[in-house]
Amino acid sequence: MKELKLSTVEEFDSEDLNVGKAKKRLFIGLVAAAGTVVVLFLLLVLVLPLIGLTNIHPWAPYIFSLLVGMLILLVIWATSGLLFSILFGRSLPLFSKMRGLTIKLFLPLMTLVGKVLGIPKNKVRSSFVKVNNDLVNSLAKQYKPEELLLLMPHCLQRSKCDMRLTYSIHNCKQCGRCPIDKLIGLSEHYGIHLAVATGGTIARRIVVQRRPKLILAVACERDLASGIQDTYPLPVFGILNFRPHGPCLDTNVSLQALESAIRQFMDPRYYPAGGPVSHEKIRIVKENEVKNSPAVQQASQVS
C-alpha cells in the first residue's frame, strides 16, 4: 500500500476540524426539519377527522385531540431537548435519553428528510456520527483499559495480505505495509483490547464476548452509523477512516485522533508511563512479545 504522508493526515485532521461545526449545523437543521414535519403531520391528523368523530361519541373529538396534542408536545420536547444538548455540549436535566432518541428516532427521520432535500446519505451519517460523539462526550465518564474496546474495520488491513486477523489480531506479521502493526503497538501501549471485524455480525460477536463499557470504533460513515444503532445503549465513539484508494480498500486512520480518544475516555490513573506514544517511532510488537503481552494473556483467560 502506498505510504500515507504525515502531511496528508494533518490536512485530513484540519479539514475534519473545520467541517465539524458544519456537520453539527446540518444535523441541527435536519432534526428541526424532521420535528417540524412530524408536528405538521400530527396537526393534519388532528384537524381532518374532527367532524366525523362526533358521530362515534360526543367526547371522541376531545379525547382524540388530547392524545394528538400530547404527541405534538412530546415531539417538540424531544426535538428541543436534542438541540439544546447539542448546543450546550452536555445532557440537560429531563433530557438524559437524548442519545437514544437520536439513534432510534431522529436518524431515520433525518435520512428521509435529507433524501427529500437531495442531501447525500453519507453527509447525514457523518453529521450523525459527529453529534453522537458529542453526546457520548457529554456523559463525561472514564474507564479502565479493560473496559474499552478498539474495534477496527478489516479494510485497514493490506488487501493483498493473506493473514486472517478476525480470529486474532496477533496473526499480523507486523510487516509495516498497513496501519495494523501500529494499531497493535498503540493497543499494547495502553493495554486496550484491539479487534478487527469484517462486518456487523462479527462486530456484534466481538462486543458480546468482550463486554466493553465503551467502544472506540473506526469505520466509514455507513458502518459507523449502523454500528452505533446496533450496539445502543452501549456508547460508541466513532472515528472516520480515510480512503485514499476508495471505499473498503487499503484504508487508513489517524493514530493521533485514535490516541486522543483513548486518553479522553481512559481514567488517567491507568495512563502508561512516558505520556503519549510517538507515532513515528511507535514500537512494532514482536511475536515473542505478543505471546507474553497482558492483552493476549487476558484474551486467553477469557476464551
ZILINDA-V972926 format. One record per pair of residues at least 24 apart in sequence whose C-alpha atoms are under 8 Angstrom apart, sorted by the first residue. I is the first residue (numbers start at 1). GAP is how many residues later the second one is. D is the distance in Angstrom with one decimal. If there is no record, write none. Layout:
I/GAP/D
I/GAP/D
This chain:
1/157/6.6
1/176/6.1
1/177/6.8
1/249/6.8
3/174/7.8
9/245/6.4
13/241/7.8
13/244/8.0
20/110/7.3
23/100/7.8
23/103/7.1
23/104/4.6
23/107/6.9
24/62/8.0
24/103/6.0
24/106/7.0
24/107/6.4
26/98/7.5
26/101/6.6
27/83/7.9
27/97/7.1
27/100/5.5
27/101/6.5
27/104/7.5
28/55/6.4
30/80/5.5
30/83/6.9
30/84/7.1
31/48/6.8
31/52/7.9
31/75/6.5
31/78/7.9
31/79/6.3
32/47/6.7
33/80/7.3
34/72/7.4
34/75/5.8
34/76/6.2
34/79/6.4
35/40/6.4
35/41/6.9
35/44/6.1
38/37/7.5
39/33/5.6
39/36/7.0
39/37/7.7
42/26/6.4
42/29/7.7
42/30/6.7
43/25/7.7
43/29/7.9
85/50/7.5
86/45/6.9
86/48/7.1
86/49/7.2
89/45/6.4
89/46/7.1
89/48/8.0
89/49/6.0
90/44/7.9
90/45/6.7
90/47/7.7
90/48/4.3
90/49/7.2
91/44/7.3
91/47/6.1
91/48/7.3
98/37/8.0
99/33/6.8
99/36/6.3
99/37/7.9
100/132/7.4
100/133/7.1
102/30/8.0
103/125/7.6
103/126/5.9
103/129/8.0
104/125/7.2
122/99/5.9
122/100/6.8
125/96/5.6
125/97/6.6
125/100/6.0
126/95/5.5
128/97/7.2
129/92/7.5
129/95/7.1
129/96/6.4
129/109/6.4
130/108/7.9
132/105/7.5
133/103/7.6
133/104/5.4
133/105/6.6
136/99/6.4
136/100/7.3
136/101/6.8
141/124/6.7
142/122/7.7
142/123/4.8
142/124/5.1
142/125/4.9
143/70/7.7
143/122/6.1
143/123/4.9
143/124/5.2
144/122/6.0
144/123/5.9
144/126/6.8
145/45/6.9
145/46/5.9
145/47/5.1
145/121/6.5
145/125/7.1
146/45/7.3
146/46/5.9
146/47/7.0
146/66/7.4
147/64/7.8
147/65/4.8
147/66/5.2
147/67/6.7
148/44/6.2
148/45/7.2
148/64/5.4
148/65/6.2
148/66/5.2
148/67/5.9
148/68/7.3
148/118/8.0
149/43/6.3
149/44/5.5
149/45/6.3
149/46/7.7
149/61/7.8
149/63/6.0
149/65/6.6
149/66/4.9
149/67/6.0
150/37/7.8
150/42/7.0
150/43/6.2
150/44/4.7
150/45/6.2
150/65/6.2
150/66/5.0
150/67/6.1
151/43/6.2
151/44/5.1
151/45/5.9
151/46/7.1
151/52/7.7
151/64/6.9
151/65/6.2
151/66/4.8
151/67/6.4
152/42/7.6
152/43/6.2
152/44/4.7
152/45/6.3
152/65/6.1
152/66/5.2
152/67/6.9
153/43/5.6
153/44/5.4
153/45/6.2
153/46/7.8
153/65/6.5
153/66/5.8
154/42/5.7
154/43/5.7
154/44/5.2
155/93/5.1
155/94/5.4
155/95/5.6
155/96/5.7
156/24/6.9
156/93/7.6
156/94/5.5
156/95/4.9
156/96/5.7
156/97/7.8
157/93/6.3
157/94/7.7
158/91/8.0
158/92/5.5
159/90/6.5
159/91/6.0
165/31/6.4
166/29/7.0
166/30/5.3
166/31/5.8
166/32/7.1
168/27/7.5
169/25/7.0
169/26/6.1
169/27/6.8
170/120/6.9
173/114/7.8
174/110/6.6
174/111/7.4
174/112/7.7
178/72/7.6
178/74/7.8
179/73/6.6
179/74/7.6
181/103/6.0
181/104/7.4
182/97/7.8
182/100/6.5
182/101/7.4
182/102/6.4
183/72/7.7
184/100/7.5
184/101/7.0
185/97/6.4
185/98/5.8
185/99/5.7
185/100/6.0
186/73/7.7
186/91/7.5
186/96/7.6
188/105/7.5
188/107/7.1
189/83/6.8
189/88/7.6
190/81/6.9
190/82/6.2
191/103/7.2
191/104/6.1
192/103/7.0
193/102/6.2
200/27/7.1
204/27/7.6
216/42/7.9
216/45/7.5
216/46/7.7
218/35/7.5
255/24/7.1
